[in-house]
């Protein structure tokens, strides 16, 4: 058996655990042994604490006996410890009243008796009745006695708040609920604003008020705020059985806002909780909300969706809806039989029969947004197409070829349409071959078969006409197209090489440029990038000889692609810019957009990337949207514009999903993009969405077995949970990471520093000091001396506030040793100089808080000057002010006065230390005059 002291320590450990099964298990371990001790305070407090643990951990029925024991002990054996915890006991009366109404087997008279006892005790202890009136209102509301509820509501609102009133979040939550019932949504939103802006430290907040605000925001036209309220509230409630009622509210919200499939995900995640619901009332509300959702799924054609429950056969959504409807109706009837009204049955019927709000609210942070309005592409408008009425077949083919060379595809199609309307295909093979070649160029991009068929016919006709060169050129085009759409082969390469050989002997500059550029493209498809660049360089020289700037720009595009694949980035971006400049001025829009996308993907300037990709995406380059959006998103992140990056990341995830075959491997890219999207949400100040996306990414990395990115995502998630004030989950992740990084001392040290800082911020200073110690040792092992010294300073601060002086003095000695070991080049770095002087300041803080002023002097003397040398003036003033105070308190007021006087002359009027220095200087002058 454990001693009383050991049981106290277990209770202290339990206080640091989140509400739930783990905390309850630890508390019950204490309860099993507490009556073997001779410590009446422990026996009382253990049961008092257990009452809270049961209520907020999802097992309120167990709170009834522990609370009753505490009340009886308070009345039977009054002692000093009762006075110490009397406020806690009186507070828990409110929880008891609320809990009693949630169990239909508890007679209503018992609830009223507890309310009466609560009122008596509040009066006798000198407290007001504001909380009593509120809970009488809540009981009347539960029963459905409208008039009585209204009377108690008025009394509650009129009574002044006191120390037993519900917190600054819970009282407004109840009031928001009241206003919503009356349809006063604008007033509810106005009331909630200051509440959310304040400090909500209650265990039920902010999730409770956010849950109420989902509908408020929706009804006042703030759909994004409604979605955010849902995400933030559900994220807190989803891990606690006690919040099953609230989870039902989220299912209902999803069902009524066009998010039936998200609602199903939530239902599937929590449906097994019905078997261990915290109360029949919570189970009833959850089940009624589930019925609404499952009916909606059935109505939109998904009634055959399978719902899985542990230990039970899979059944369809429609079948589960019928089953839970029966459950809800029977539960409501039991409450009504107890209450003597029909209110709960009527209320549950309204819940199950509720209709959609008529407003679809995107709740998934990875759901596609409405199309973004891209800036129009600034290109020259193409001149109108003039097709002479008297033109012969040969003249129309000449005109079509001219349009093709000028990249005017629309004009080419207009001329070909006019040809087909006026003439049959020419009988002359050479002319017909040119026509079929043009028809191949004019075919839609997606109709590869039409292009191939036209060019094959052109080959036949050029061959028939005896034009070996054009026949070879057409074969080369066919070979490259086949390599692109199917697979590049050596046989296809031989076709292209034969075409090059012919035109090198018999062709002009234009035909040789065409032949060599085809060879370059074929080498690229074969992933022979050096040869692709060599062939491209040959084609570039012939393109220059043609004197055609459009031809030169086209070859610059090919060169940019080839250089990029060969990791010759500077040459690649230079060529891409040349092409972008030409096509941006002369068109066509499609080529300008393709060049812009290429510039955006290659540029190292985020500003240029965004500008180029804005233009490219506005024009809609086929096949380029995914990489273009991804590059733009990353550029926007580099420009510290995460809010704008979010839409691009979301679209990239959607595009990857459309290409996925459903396997983890095919969606692997989407998992990595989710990690980046989570970072964007976090940096944009949207932590609830960041957490949801990061959790999705973590699950994806775990499925893929990608351990390193999974570690990075856990680290990101911990930071996001900190932003959400979910410190328990953040600490859990940090501890998990430290275990996973056993063989990575640098990573272990980095994570340990973050975990220690969080513990320090929570005033868990002794734990913080131990965590900082482990982090510093890991960083020392990793050889990161500067980081080790930074963590040693934080460890010193934690020991100081934990009142662990011997351990702090050990840190002082260790830090002195580490600073002595620093290489000269490191010691001269501004960061090290700053850290060393601030460490001295923290040593002074440690010693002076304990009246050891003279001992602080050697540490503080000479610490300010290095700070001034690196421009840290405010910090130097702080250190010098502390030195002056140490001198004053240790019996050297004259020297203190000299330092303070010089400081005042040197300080600006807005110096953060000026008030303290002025006060100390006045103290010195008073001492001198005395």
MOGI-V945983 format. One record per backbone hydrogen bond with DSSP energy under -1.0 kcal/mol. CO is the residue of the C=O (numbers start at 1). NH is the residue of the N-H. If there is no record, write none. Layout:
BEGIN
co->CO nh->NH
co->CO nh->NH
END
This chain:
BEGIN
co->3 nh->7
co->4 nh->8
co->5 nh->9
co->6 nh->10
co->7 nh->11
co->8 nh->12
co->9 nh->13
co->10 nh->14
co->11 nh->15
co->14 nh->17
co->20 nh->24
co->21 nh->25
co->22 nh->26
co->23 nh->27
co->24 nh->28
co->25 nh->29
co->26 nh->30
co->27 nh->31
co->28 nh->32
co->30 nh->33
co->30 nh->34
co->33 nh->36
co->34 nh->37
co->39 nh->43
co->40 nh->44
co->41 nh->45
co->42 nh->46
co->43 nh->47
co->44 nh->48
co->45 nh->49
co->46 nh->50
co->47 nh->51
co->48 nh->52
co->49 nh->53
co->50 nh->54
co->51 nh->55
co->52 nh->56
co->53 nh->57
co->54 nh->59
co->59 nh->62
co->60 nh->63
co->63 nh->67
co->64 nh->68
co->65 nh->69
co->66 nh->70
co->67 nh->71
co->68 nh->72
co->69 nh->73
co->70 nh->74
co->71 nh->75
co->72 nh->76
co->73 nh->77
co->79 nh->83
co->80 nh->84
co->81 nh->85
co->85 nh->89
co->86 nh->90
co->87 nh->91
co->88 nh->92
co->91 nh->94
co->92 nh->96
co->93 nh->97
co->94 nh->98
co->95 nh->99
co->96 nh->100
co->97 nh->101
co->99 nh->102
co->100 nh->103
co->102 nh->281
co->103 nh->106
co->107 nh->111
co->108 nh->112
co->109 nh->113
co->110 nh->114
co->111 nh->115
co->112 nh->116
co->113 nh->117
co->114 nh->118
co->115 nh->119
co->116 nh->120
co->117 nh->121
co->118 nh->122
co->119 nh->123
co->120 nh->124
co->121 nh->125
co->122 nh->127
co->123 nh->126
co->129 nh->133
co->130 nh->134
co->131 nh->135
co->132 nh->136
co->133 nh->137
co->134 nh->138
co->135 nh->139
co->136 nh->140
co->137 nh->141
co->138 nh->142
co->139 nh->143
co->140 nh->144
co->140 nh->145
co->144 nh->146
co->145 nh->149
co->146 nh->150
co->147 nh->151
co->148 nh->152
co->149 nh->153
co->150 nh->154
co->151 nh->155
co->152 nh->156
co->153 nh->157
co->154 nh->158
co->155 nh->159
co->162 nh->165
co->167 nh->171
co->169 nh->173
co->170 nh->174
co->171 nh->175
co->172 nh->176
co->173 nh->177
co->174 nh->178
co->175 nh->179
co->176 nh->180
co->177 nh->181
co->178 nh->182
co->179 nh->184
co->180 nh->183
co->183 nh->185
co->184 nh->188
co->185 nh->189
co->186 nh->190
co->187 nh->191
co->188 nh->192
co->189 nh->193
co->192 nh->196
co->193 nh->197
co->202 nh->205
co->204 nh->208
co->206 nh->210
co->207 nh->211
co->208 nh->212
co->209 nh->213
co->213 nh->217
co->214 nh->218
co->215 nh->219
co->216 nh->220
co->217 nh->222
co->218 nh->221
co->222 nh->226
co->223 nh->227
co->224 nh->228
co->225 nh->229
co->226 nh->230
co->227 nh->231
co->228 nh->232
co->229 nh->233
co->230 nh->234
co->231 nh->235
co->232 nh->236
co->233 nh->237
co->234 nh->238
co->237 nh->240
co->240 nh->243
co->241 nh->244
co->243 nh->247
co->244 nh->248
co->245 nh->249
co->246 nh->250
co->247 nh->251
co->248 nh->252
co->249 nh->253
co->250 nh->254
co->251 nh->255
co->252 nh->256
co->254 nh->257
co->254 nh->259
co->256 nh->357
co->257 nh->361
co->259 nh->263
co->260 nh->264
co->261 nh->265
co->262 nh->266
co->263 nh->267
co->264 nh->268
co->265 nh->269
co->266 nh->270
co->267 nh->271
co->270 nh->273
co->271 nh->274
co->272 nh->275
co->273 nh->276
co->274 nh->277
co->279 nh->283
co->280 nh->284
co->281 nh->285
co->282 nh->286
co->283 nh->287
co->284 nh->288
co->285 nh->289
co->286 nh->290
co->287 nh->291
co->288 nh->292
co->289 nh->293
co->290 nh->294
co->291 nh->295
co->292 nh->296
co->293 nh->297
co->294 nh->298
co->295 nh->299
co->296 nh->300
co->297 nh->302
co->298 nh->301
co->302 nh->305
co->303 nh->318
co->305 nh->317
co->307 nh->315
co->309 nh->312
co->315 nh->307
co->316 nh->320
co->317 nh->321
co->318 nh->322
co->319 nh->323
co->320 nh->324
co->321 nh->325
co->322 nh->326
co->323 nh->327
co->324 nh->328
co->325 nh->329
co->326 nh->330
co->327 nh->331
co->328 nh->332
co->329 nh->333
co->330 nh->334
co->331 nh->335
co->332 nh->336
co->333 nh->337
co->334 nh->338
co->335 nh->339
co->336 nh->340
co->342 nh->346
co->343 nh->347
co->344 nh->348
co->345 nh->349
co->346 nh->350
co->347 nh->351
co->348 nh->352
co->349 nh->353
co->364 nh->367
co->372 nh->374
co->377 nh->379
co->388 nh->391
co->392 nh->396
co->393 nh->397
co->394 nh->398
co->395 nh->399
co->396 nh->400
co->397 nh->401
co->398 nh->402
co->399 nh->403
co->400 nh->404
co->401 nh->405
co->402 nh->406
co->403 nh->408
co->404 nh->407
co->407 nh->409
co->408 nh->412
co->409 nh->413
co->410 nh->414
co->411 nh->415
co->412 nh->416
co->413 nh->417
co->414 nh->418
co->415 nh->419
co->416 nh->420
co->417 nh->421
co->418 nh->422
co->419 nh->423
co->428 nh->432
co->429 nh->433
co->430 nh->434
co->431 nh->435
co->432 nh->436
co->433 nh->437
co->434 nh->438
co->435 nh->439
co->436 nh->440
co->437 nh->441
co->438 nh->442
co->444 nh->447
co->446 nh->448
co->447 nh->451
co->448 nh->452
co->449 nh->453
co->450 nh->454
co->451 nh->455
co->452 nh->456
co->453 nh->457
co->454 nh->458
co->455 nh->459
co->456 nh->460
co->457 nh->461
co->458 nh->462
co->459 nh->463
co->460 nh->464
co->461 nh->465
co->462 nh->467
co->463 nh->466
co->466 nh->468
co->467 nh->471
co->468 nh->472
co->469 nh->473
co->470 nh->474
co->471 nh->475
co->472 nh->476
co->473 nh->477
co->474 nh->478
co->475 nh->479
co->476 nh->480
co->477 nh->481
co->478 nh->482
co->479 nh->483
co->480 nh->484
co->481 nh->485
co->482 nh->486
co->489 nh->493
co->490 nh->494
co->491 nh->495
co->492 nh->496
co->493 nh->497
co->494 nh->498
co->495 nh->499
co->496 nh->500
co->497 nh->501
co->498 nh->502
co->499 nh->503
co->500 nh->504
co->502 nh->506
co->503 nh->507
co->508 nh->512
co->509 nh->513
co->510 nh->514
co->511 nh->515
co->512 nh->516
co->513 nh->517
co->514 nh->518
co->515 nh->519
co->516 nh->520
co->517 nh->521
co->518 nh->522
co->519 nh->523
co->520 nh->524
co->521 nh->525
co->522 nh->526
co->523 nh->528
co->524 nh->527
co->528 nh->532
co->529 nh->533
co->530 nh->534
co->531 nh->535
co->532 nh->536
co->533 nh->537
co->534 nh->538
co->535 nh->539
co->536 nh->540
co->537 nh->541
co->538 nh->542
co->539 nh->543
co->540 nh->544
co->541 nh->545
co->542 nh->546
co->544 nh->547
co->548 nh->552
co->549 nh->553
co->550 nh->554
co->551 nh->555
co->552 nh->556
co->553 nh->557
co->554 nh->558
co->555 nh->559
co->556 nh->560
co->557 nh->561
co->558 nh->562
co->559 nh->563
co->560 nh->564
co->561 nh->565
co->562 nh->566
co->563 nh->568
co->564 nh->567
co->568 nh->572
co->569 nh->573
co->570 nh->574
co->571 nh->575
co->572 nh->576
co->573 nh->577
co->574 nh->578
co->575 nh->579
co->576 nh->580
co->577 nh->581
co->578 nh->582
co->579 nh->583
co->580 nh->584
co->582 nh->586
co->583 nh->587
co->588 nh->592
co->589 nh->593
co->590 nh->594
co->591 nh->595
co->592 nh->596
co->593 nh->597
co->594 nh->598
co->595 nh->599
co->596 nh->600
co->597 nh->601
co->598 nh->602
co->599 nh->603
co->605 nh->609
co->606 nh->610
co->607 nh->611
co->608 nh->612
co->609 nh->613
co->610 nh->614
co->611 nh->615
co->612 nh->616
co->613 nh->617
co->614 nh->618
co->615 nh->619
co->621 nh->624
co->624 nh->628
co->625 nh->629
co->626 nh->630
co->627 nh->631
co->628 nh->632
co->629 nh->633
co->630 nh->634
co->631 nh->635
co->632 nh->636
co->633 nh->637
co->634 nh->638
co->635 nh->639
co->636 nh->641
co->637 nh->640
co->641 nh->645
co->642 nh->646
co->645 nh->649
co->646 nh->650
co->647 nh->651
co->648 nh->652
co->649 nh->653
co->650 nh->654
co->651 nh->655
co->652 nh->656
co->653 nh->657
co->654 nh->658
co->655 nh->659
co->663 nh->667
co->665 nh->668
co->667 nh->671
co->668 nh->672
co->669 nh->673
co->670 nh->674
co->671 nh->675
co->672 nh->676
co->673 nh->677
co->674 nh->678
co->675 nh->679
co->676 nh->680
co->677 nh->681
co->678 nh->682
co->679 nh->683
co->680 nh->684
co->681 nh->686
co->682 nh->685
co->686 nh->690
co->687 nh->691
co->688 nh->692
co->689 nh->693
co->690 nh->694
co->691 nh->695
co->692 nh->696
co->693 nh->697
co->694 nh->698
co->695 nh->699
co->696 nh->700
co->697 nh->701
co->698 nh->702
co->699 nh->703
co->700 nh->704
co->701 nh->706
co->705 nh->707
co->706 nh->710
co->707 nh->711
co->708 nh->712
co->709 nh->713
co->710 nh->714
co->711 nh->715
co->712 nh->716
co->713 nh->717
co->714 nh->718
co->715 nh->719
co->716 nh->720
co->717 nh->721
co->718 nh->722
co->719 nh->723
co->720 nh->724
co->721 nh->726
co->722 nh->725
co->725 nh->727
co->726 nh->730
co->727 nh->731
co->728 nh->732
co->729 nh->733
co->730 nh->734
co->731 nh->735
co->732 nh->736
co->733 nh->737
co->734 nh->738
co->735 nh->739
co->736 nh->740
co->737 nh->741
co->739 nh->742
co->741 nh->744
co->744 nh->748
co->745 nh->749
co->746 nh->750
co->747 nh->751
co->748 nh->752
co->749 nh->753
co->750 nh->754
co->751 nh->755
co->752 nh->756
co->753 nh->757
co->754 nh->758
co->755 nh->759
co->756 nh->760
co->757 nh->761
co->758 nh->762
co->759 nh->764
co->760 nh->763
co->764 nh->768
co->765 nh->769
co->766 nh->770
co->767 nh->771
co->768 nh->772
co->769 nh->773
co->770 nh->774
co->771 nh->775
co->772 nh->776
co->773 nh->777
co->774 nh->778
co->775 nh->779
co->776 nh->780
co->777 nh->781
co->778 nh->782
co->779 nh->784
co->783 nh->785
co->784 nh->788
co->785 nh->789
co->786 nh->790
co->787 nh->791
co->788 nh->792
co->789 nh->793
co->790 nh->794
co->791 nh->795
co->792 nh->796
co->793 nh->797
co->794 nh->798
co->795 nh->799
co->796 nh->800
co->797 nh->801
co->798 nh->802
co->799 nh->804
co->800 nh->803
co->804 nh->808
co->805 nh->809
co->806 nh->810
co->807 nh->811
co->808 nh->812
co->809 nh->813
co->810 nh->814
co->811 nh->815
co->812 nh->816
co->813 nh->817
co->814 nh->818
co->815 nh->819
co->816 nh->820
co->817 nh->821
co->823 nh->827
co->824 nh->828
co->826 nh->829
co->829 nh->833
co->830 nh->834
co->831 nh->835
co->832 nh->836
co->833 nh->837
co->834 nh->838
co->835 nh->839
co->836 nh->840
co->837 nh->841
co->838 nh->842
co->839 nh->843
co->840 nh->844
co->841 nh->845
co->842 nh->846
co->843 nh->847
co->844 nh->848
co->845 nh->849
co->847 nh->850
co->847 nh->852
co->848 nh->851
co->851 nh->853
co->856 nh->860
co->857 nh->861
co->860 nh->863
co->864 nh->868
co->865 nh->869
co->867 nh->872
co->868 nh->871
co->871 nh->873
co->872 nh->876
co->873 nh->877
co->874 nh->878
co->875 nh->879
co->876 nh->880
co->877 nh->881
co->878 nh->882
co->879 nh->883
co->880 nh->884
co->881 nh->885
co->882 nh->886
co->883 nh->887
co->884 nh->888
co->885 nh->889
co->886 nh->890
co->887 nh->892
co->888 nh->891
co->892 nh->896
co->893 nh->897
co->894 nh->898
co->895 nh->899
co->896 nh->900
co->897 nh->901
co->898 nh->902
co->899 nh->903
co->900 nh->904
co->901 nh->905
co->902 nh->906
co->903 nh->907
co->908 nh->911
co->911 nh->914
co->913 nh->917
co->914 nh->918
co->915 nh->919
co->916 nh->920
co->917 nh->921
co->918 nh->922
co->919 nh->923
co->920 nh->924
co->921 nh->925
co->922 nh->926
co->923 nh->927
co->924 nh->928
co->925 nh->929
co->926 nh->930
END
